[in-house]
Amino acid sequence: MSPFLPPNDPQRLALHNEVHARPSANVNLPALITFVAVLNEGVARSDEWDMLRQLPGQHDLDLAALEGNFLRLQLPGYTLKWERHTEFTRYSIVQALPDGAGLARPEPPLAADCLAPQGWLARLPGTTIAAIELAMMNSELADPTQLMQAARSWLGGGAVVASQMGQRPTGNGHSWVLTDFEVRADGVERMLVLCEPGTTVMRAGRISQRLLEFETYRLMALRGLPVAKALGPMLGEAESMLATITARMEGQVASDPQLLEQLVALAARIERATAQHSYRFAASQAYFTLVGQRLAELREKPIPGTQTLGEFMQRRLSPALATVAATAQRMASLSERVARTSALLRTRVDIATELQNQQLLAQLTRGQALQLRLQSTVEGLSIAAITYYVVSLLLYGAKAAKAAGLPVQPEVAVGALIPLVLWAVWRTLRGIHAQIKL
């Protein structure tokens, strides 16, 4: 902690040191770099640690040494670099170029000269996505025709892609890179870098890092292409289904709940595909961007008679990435169209439901009015009935009084009380209504 600064943010040093996380190696020419990149899905860091401990003198290697996702091991006669990324892990074995592997020998057998323990690379956890034998050697670049002929023979005699790298006042690059982008019988592709005499170990290291990253990112970017091709029929079927649903909704040839159910199923199908593959499409675009950055860092210049790496990638990689981008856009557009159609159908269903609710409310209102009228009639009859019973009771009382000797005319007396009884009953019911309303 600095005595004159506030306390460090917990992530400050980790973020600051990220710039030094994967330094390029210093490569002494001539050199052979055997590079393997494996997909690490389902592969634990401890699995890779177990493999590294099998190397000579590494049985005491601490697992904590792998926490930084980068490790360089000095081994007898060679250096091994381990790098773990989000989707893949890279292993680079840097050694001196074997005797007899120079330009004078056509297509030398480099795999047999790799200094890693026999079978060690084959046991790496994961599945191979890139495997490259990169040979780097010093050579005069003054005679392009003769040099190209020797380099083509070294690569096997087929068509090659080649570029000059670096900018010079004379217009020529400081090194050449050549490859045929062919995977050989042993599963490895080859690259050849010819550097002018006096090339520093740092420059050679930067060149190798950019080329190996370029090829790895190229292959990772293409992982979205099979997914895009596989999704094509499903998206076509979904678009046809959406058009059918829209036409049926317009023609009102099916019930709205049935159409809505079909739309929900279609939306779920598209959302599942989006959830499964959106990351792959985004990753492909990110890797494609990295390919362009690494190509720009090479500062390519053409060699007469050959395509540059950038031209080759533009013709081969760009259409594939355009297909991936178009599929991702097609899937997103289809999802939006399904959402809009669903919204329209839900609006129509809501309107129909609102009309049904209004009709039901009108029916309830009419029913309540009829019930109120019936209730009023019943109440009128109730007043008459209660009055009758009260008058009957009074009549019996008057007759009883007459029988007792009182001078009373029962019919006259009770008849005179009928209006009073009627008013009393009506008043009592009004009071009861008033209490209920409160």
C-alpha positions in Angstrom: 0.0 0.0 0.0 1.3 3.4 -1.0 1.8 5.8 2.0 0.6 8.8 -0.1 -2.3 7.2 -2.0 -5.7 6.0 -0.9 -6.2 2.3 -0.6 -6.1 0.3 -3.8 -9.3 -0.9 -5.4 -9.4 -4.7 -5.0 -9.1 -5.1 -8.8 -6.5 -2.5 -9.5 -3.4 -4.6 -9.6 -5.1 -7.5 -11.5 -6.4 -5.0 -14.1 -3.0 -3.3 -14.4 -1.1 -6.5 -14.7 -3.4 -7.8 -17.5 -1.2 -5.9 -20.0 1.6 -8.3 -19.0 -0.6 -11.4 -18.8 0.6 -13.1 -22.0 4.0 -11.8 -23.0 5.4 -12.9 -26.3 8.4 -15.3 -26.2 11.9 -14.5 -27.1 12.6 -16.9 -30.1 16.2 -17.6 -31.1 16.5 -18.4 -34.8 16.4 -20.8 -36.4 13.5 -22.3 -34.4 10.7 -24.8 -34.6 7.4 -24.0 -32.7 5.0 -26.8 -32.3 1.6 -25.3 -31.4 -1.6 -27.0 -30.4 -4.9 -25.4 -29.4 -7.5 -27.6 -27.7 -11.1 -26.7 -26.8 -11.3 -26.8 -23.0 -15.1 -27.2 -22.6 -15.5 -29.6 -19.7 -11.8 -29.7 -19.0 -10.8 -28.6 -15.5 -7.7 -26.6 -14.8 -6.5 -29.5 -12.6 -6.6 -31.8 -15.7 -4.2 -29.6 -17.5 -2.1 -29.3 -14.4 -1.8 -33.1 -14.3 -0.5 -33.1 -17.9 2.1 -30.4 -17.2 3.3 -32.3 -14.1 4.2 -35.2 -16.5 6.9 -33.1 -18.2 10.5 -33.7 -17.1 11.2 -32.1 -13.7 7.7 -30.7 -13.2 6.3 -33.3 -10.7 6.4 -30.6 -8.0 4.5 -28.0 -10.0 2.0 -26.2 -7.9 -1.6 -25.8 -9.1 -1.5 -22.1 -8.0 1.0 -21.5 -10.8 -1.8 -21.9 -13.3 -4.1 -19.3 -11.7 -2.9 -16.5 -14.0 -3.9 -18.5 -17.1 -0.3 -18.3 -18.4 2.8 -20.4 -17.6 6.2 -20.8 -19.3 8.3 -23.8 -18.4 12.0 -24.2 -19.2 12.6 -27.8 -20.1 15.6 -29.7 -21.4 16.2 -28.4 -24.9 12.9 -26.5 -25.3 10.4 -24.1 -23.7 6.8 -24.9 -23.2 4.2 -22.1 -22.9 0.7 -22.9 -21.5 -2.2 -20.4 -22.0 -5.8 -20.9 -21.0 -8.5 -18.9 -22.6 -12.3 -18.8 -22.3 -12.9 -21.5 -24.9 -9.5 -23.1 -25.6 -6.1 -23.7 -24.2 -2.9 -23.3 -26.1 0.4 -25.2 -25.8 3.5 -23.9 -27.6 6.7 -25.9 -27.7 9.7 -23.7 -28.8 12.9 -25.5 -29.7 15.9 -25.1 -32.0 15.2 -26.0 -35.7 16.3 -29.6 -36.1 19.2 -30.4 -38.4 18.1 -31.2 -41.9 14.8 -29.2 -41.6 16.1 -26.2 -43.5 15.0 -25.0 -47.0 17.3 -27.4 -48.7 15.1 -30.4 -47.8 11.6 -30.7 -49.3 8.8 -31.2 -46.7 11.0 -32.4 -43.8 9.3 -34.6 -41.1 9.1 -32.1 -38.3 6.7 -34.1 -36.0 9.4 -36.7 -35.3 11.8 -34.0 -34.1 9.5 -32.5 -31.5 11.2 -32.7 -28.1 8.1 -33.1 -26.1 7.8 -36.6 -24.5 6.5 -39.1 -26.9 2.7 -39.2 -26.9 2.4 -36.3 -24.5 0.6 -34.0 -27.0 -1.8 -36.8 -27.9 -2.9 -37.1 -24.3 -3.8 -33.4 -23.8 -7.3 -33.0 -22.4 -9.8 -31.5 -24.8 -10.3 -31.6 -28.6 -7.9 -30.1 -31.1 -9.0 -27.0 -32.9 -5.6 -25.9 -34.3 -2.2 -27.6 -34.7 0.6 -25.8 -36.4 4.3 -26.5 -37.0 5.9 -23.1 -37.4 9.5 -23.1 -38.7 11.4 -19.8 -38.4 14.8 -19.4 -40.0 17.2 -16.7 -41.2 17.5 -16.1 -45.0 18.5 -13.5 -47.4 15.4 -12.0 -49.1 17.1 -10.5 -52.1 16.1 -13.2 -54.6 12.3 -13.6 -54.3 12.0 -16.1 -57.2 14.6 -18.6 -55.9 13.4 -18.2 -52.4 9.8 -18.8 -53.3 10.7 -21.9 -55.1 12.7 -23.3 -52.2 9.9 -22.4 -49.7 7.2 -24.0 -51.9 9.2 -27.2 -52.0 9.7 -27.1 -48.2 5.9 -26.9 -47.8 5.3 -29.8 -50.1 5.2 -28.3 -53.6 1.6 -27.1 -53.7 0.0 -23.6 -53.9 1.1 -21.3 -51.1 -0.1 -18.1 -49.6 2.7 -15.7 -48.8 3.3 -12.1 -47.5 6.1 -9.8 -46.7 5.8 -8.5 -43.2 6.9 -5.2 -41.8 7.5 -1.8 -43.4 10.8 -0.6 -44.6 12.0 2.6 -46.3 13.1 0.4 -49.3 9.5 -0.9 -49.6 10.4 -4.5 -48.7 9.5 -6.3 -45.5 11.8 -7.6 -42.9 10.5 -11.2 -43.2 8.3 -13.5 -45.1 5.5 -15.8 -44.0 4.4 -18.7 -46.2 1.8 -21.4 -45.7 -0.5 -23.6 -47.7 -3.3 -23.9 -45.1 -3.3 -27.7 -45.5 -3.8 -30.2 -42.7 -1.4 -33.0 -43.3 -1.8 -36.7 -42.6 -0.4 -36.2 -39.0 -3.2 -33.6 -38.4 -0.8 -30.6 -38.4 -0.6 -27.6 -40.8 2.7 -25.8 -41.5 3.9 -22.3 -41.6 7.3 -21.0 -42.7 8.8 -17.7 -41.7 12.0 -16.4 -43.3 13.6 -13.6 -41.5 16.5 -11.4 -42.6 19.8 -12.0 -40.8 20.0 -10.0 -37.6 16.4 -10.3 -36.6 16.1 -9.9 -32.9 14.7 -12.6 -30.6 11.9 -10.2 -29.6 10.8 -9.5 -33.1 10.8 -13.2 -33.9 8.7 -13.8 -30.8 6.2 -11.2 -31.8 5.9 -12.6 -35.3 5.3 -16.1 -34.1 2.7 -15.0 -31.6 0.8 -13.0 -34.1 0.8 -15.8 -36.7 -0.3 -18.5 -34.2 -3.0 -16.3 -32.8 -4.2 -15.3 -36.2 -4.6 -19.0 -37.2 -6.3 -19.9 -33.9 -8.7 -17.0 -34.1 -9.5 -17.8 -37.7 -10.5 -21.3 -36.9 -12.5 -20.2 -33.8 -14.3 -17.6 -35.9 -15.3 -20.3 -38.3 -17.0 -22.4 -35.5 -20.1 -20.4 -36.1 -20.4 -21.4 -39.7 -21.7 -25.0 -39.2 -24.1 -23.7 -36.6 -25.4 -21.1 -39.1 -25.8 -23.8 -41.8 -27.6 -26.2 -39.5 -30.0 -23.4 -38.4 -30.9 -22.5 -42.0 -33.7 -25.1 -42.5 -35.2 -24.5 -39.1 -35.4 -20.8 -39.7 -36.9 -21.3 -43.1 -39.5 -23.6 -41.6 -40.2 -21.1 -38.9 -40.6 -18.2 -41.3 -43.0 -20.3 -43.4 -45.0 -21.1 -40.3 -45.2 -17.5 -39.3 -46.4 -16.5 -42.7 -49.1 -19.2 -42.5 -50.2 -18.1 -39.1 -50.3 -14.4 -40.2 -52.5 -15.3 -43.2 -54.9 -17.4 -41.1 -55.1 -14.5 -38.6 -55.9 -12.1 -41.4 -58.5 -14.4 -43.0 -59.9 -15.3 -39.6 -60.0 -19.0 -40.6 -59.0 -20.2 -37.2 -59.8 -19.3 -33.6 -57.7 -16.7 -31.9 -56.7 -19.0 -29.0 -55.6 -21.6 -31.4 -53.4 -19.2 -33.4 -52.0 -17.7 -30.2 -51.0 -21.2 -29.0 -49.2 -21.8 -32.3 -47.4 -18.5 -32.0 -46.3 -19.2 -28.5 -44.9 -22.6 -29.6 -43.1 -20.9 -32.5 -41.7 -18.1 -30.2 -40.4 -20.7 -27.7 -38.7 -22.6 -30.5 -36.9 -19.5 -31.8 -36.0 -18.3 -28.3 -34.5 -21.7 -27.5 -32.3 -21.5 -30.7 -31.3 -17.9 -29.7 -30.3 -19.0 -26.2 -28.3 -21.9 -27.6 -26.4 -20.2 -30.4 -26.3 -16.4 -29.8 -23.1 -16.7 -27.9 -21.5 -18.7 -30.7 -22.4 -16.1 -33.2 -21.2 -13.2 -31.0 -17.9 -15.1 -30.4 -17.4 -15.7 -34.1 -17.7 -12.0 -34.7 -15.3 -11.2 -31.9 -12.7 -13.7 -33.2 -13.1 -12.3 -36.7 -12.3 -8.9 -35.4 -9.1 -10.3 -33.7 -8.1 -11.9 -37.0 -8.3 -8.5 -38.7 -6.2 -7.0 -35.9 -3.5 -9.6 -36.1 -3.3 -9.2 -39.9 -3.0 -5.5 -39.5 -0.2 -6.0 -37.0 1.7 -8.0 -39.6 1.8 -5.0 -41.9 1.6 -7.2 -45.0 3.1 -6.4 -48.4 2.5 -8.7 -51.4 5.0 -11.0 -52.9 4.7 -11.1 -56.7 2.8 -14.2 -57.9 1.1 -15.1 -54.6 -1.9 -14.0 -52.5 -1.2 -12.4 -49.2 -2.7 -13.8 -46.1 -5.1 -10.9 -45.9 -6.3 -11.4 -49.5 -6.8 -15.1 -48.9 -8.8 -14.4 -45.7 -10.9 -11.8 -47.4 -11.9 -14.2 -50.1 -12.4 -17.3 -47.8 -13.2 -16.1 -44.3 -15.3 -13.0 -45.0 -18.1 -15.0 -46.9 -18.3 -17.5 -44.0 -18.5 -14.7 -41.4 -21.1 -12.9 -43.5 -23.2 -16.1 -43.4 -22.9 -16.2 -39.7 -23.8 -12.6 -39.3 -26.8 -13.0 -41.7 -28.1 -16.0 -39.8 -27.8 -14.2 -36.4 -29.6 -11.2 -37.9 -32.2 -13.5 -39.5 -32.9 -15.2 -36.2 -33.2 -11.9 -34.3 -35.5 -10.5 -37.0 -37.7 -13.6 -36.9 -37.9 -13.3 -33.1 -39.0 -9.7 -33.5 -41.6 -10.5 -36.1 -43.1 -13.3 -34.0 -43.3 -10.9 -31.1 -45.1 -8.3 -33.2 -47.5 -10.9 -34.6 -48.2 -12.1 -31.1 -48.8 -8.6 -29.9 -51.3 -8.0 -32.7 -53.1 -11.3 -32.0 -53.2 -10.6 -28.2 -54.6 -7.1 -29.0 -57.4 -8.7 -31.1 -58.0 -11.3 -28.3 -58.2 -8.5 -25.7 -60.6 -6.5 -27.9 -62.9 -9.6 -28.3 -62.6 -10.2 -24.6 -63.6 -6.6 -23.8 -66.6 -6.9 -26.1 -67.7 -10.1 -24.4 -67.2 -8.4 -21.0 -69.4 -5.5 -22.1 -72.1 -7.8 -23.3 -72.0 -9.8 -20.0 -72.1 -6.5 -18.1 -75.2 -5.4 -20.1 -76.9 -8.7 -19.4 -76.1 -8.4 -15.7 -77.4 -4.8 -15.7 -80.7 -5.9 -17.3 -81.0 -8.8 -14.8 -80.4 -6.5 -11.9 -83.1 -4.1 -13.2 -85.6 -7.0 -13.5 -84.7 -8.2 -10.1 -85.2 -4.7 -8.7 -88.7 -4.5 -10.3 -89.5 -7.9 -9.0 -88.3 -7.0 -5.6 -90.4 -3.8 -5.6 -93.5 -5.9 -6.6 -92.8 -8.4 -3.8 -92.4 -5.6 -1.3 -95.8 -4.1 -2.3 -97.4 -7.5 -1.8 -95.6 -7.9 1.4 -97.0 -4.6 2.7 -100.5 -5.7 1.8 -100.0 -9.1 3.4 -98.5 -7.7 6.6 -101.3 -5.2 6.8 -103.9 -7.9 6.4 -102.4 -10.0 9.2 -102.1 -7.0 11.5 -105.7 -5.9 10.8 -106.9 -9.5 11.4 -105.1 -9.5 14.8 -106.8 -6.2 15.6 -110.2 -7.5 14.6 -109.8 -10.5 16.8 -108.8 -8.2 19.7 -111.9 -6.0 19.1 -114.2 -9.0 19.0 -112.7 -10.1 22.3 -113.3 -6.7 23.8 -117.0 -6.7 22.7 -117.4 -10.2 24.1 -116.0 -8.9 27.4 -118.8 -6.3 27.5 -117.1 -3.2 26.1 -119.2 -1.0 23.8 -117.1 -1.7 20.7 -118.1 -2.3 17.1 -115.2 -4.5 15.9 -115.7 -4.1 12.2 -116.0 -0.3 12.4 -113.1 0.2 14.7 -110.7 -2.1 12.8 -111.9 -0.6 9.5 -111.0 2.8 10.7 -107.5 1.6 11.7 -106.6 0.0 8.3 -105.0 3.3 6.9 -103.0 3.7 10.1 -101.8 0.1 10.0 -100.9 0.4 6.3 -98.9 3.5 6.9 -97.1 1.9 9.9 -96.1 -1.1 7.9 -94.8 1.0 5.0 -92.9 3.2 7.3 -91.3 0.2 9.1 -90.1 -1.3 5.7 -88.6 2.1 4.7 -86.7 2.2 8.0 -85.3 -1.3 7.3 -84.2 -0.2 3.8 -82.5 2.8 5.2 -80.6 0.6 7.7 -79.5 -1.8 4.9 -78.2 1.1 2.8 -76.0 2.3 5.6 
